[in-house]
């Protein structure tokens, strides 16, 4: 099936080439796209020098806007499946290939790579800040209560989607941190989402944009969004 | 009771105060007109300000309306009633600006995305052309065009 892998990236000049090589090695059939969310470094130049098309947003718009750019590009290009992984090198392409093949088999509309899906995997190598851990716990509780499904990694940015999911997200998608609410919305719109246990790696370059203050803002904002999302009407007939 | 309120009104809204309020209201609306004329304010966003200006003018011409409003609100002090109304109107205006800003932010995001997608398409087409050239020239391609293939083998 015609597959696009897109890599949302913000100031990832150090790691982007490695991520591209990794995707080409493990998903040789897939076309590649880098979505540069207004980087101020050489991210775009590095990707273009490797022959990868870059959707360069003229100014920083937020992670969600970058994801949506990828979905729009995939839809317009006629791709049946799109996979996404972060440009910081934390997501091995071999794992994304597993997610893509699950979607190819029609197991779900969206397959999410989770660090904590299998019991016994403690994921403790991901040293998170206190606020981040709290946030992840709160999101998990809220999403699970709202969707009646048990997600273990609601903030994962490693996913594979089919056209139905891309269409939904291209219409409306939070411009900021979007992963959490997109799960809730997709489930409430009748899409099928599955998690798959994956390995993730420590960052190979760049810097996380989530400072403690931003994490708090993120948690607060996402709680509002999830609450509002829960009050919106469900739409199961689109199934 | 009612003559008390009337007396109170007379104290609060002297003819002088009413004239000043009317002049301010007219000046305010003239300023809005001027902003529109200079294209610094769009007509659709000016309506709400004209309504505010007319409200000011009406309040200055007929202070009895304020008295009536205060009574409906259950507020004894007409001055407090006036301030409450003004505060609420400003709050509503500020909220409507947030709504307008949100809509424009969404539009800007979509514009940025469309632009980014167009550029990526140009990239992709250029890349496809380069690959065709490589095949066409029987491996005698320029060094720059070969680069991506080499990278791929390394990966």
Interface residues (C-beta under 8 A of the other chain):
Chain A: X17 X20 X21 X22 X24 X25 X31 X33 X35 X36 X48 X49 X50 X51 X52 X53 X54 X55 X56 X57 X58 X59 X61 X65 X68 X69 X72 X73 X76 X175
Chain B: X105 X106 X109 X112 X113 X115 X116 X117 X119 X120 X121 X123 X124 X127 X130 X147 X148 X151 X152 X154 X155
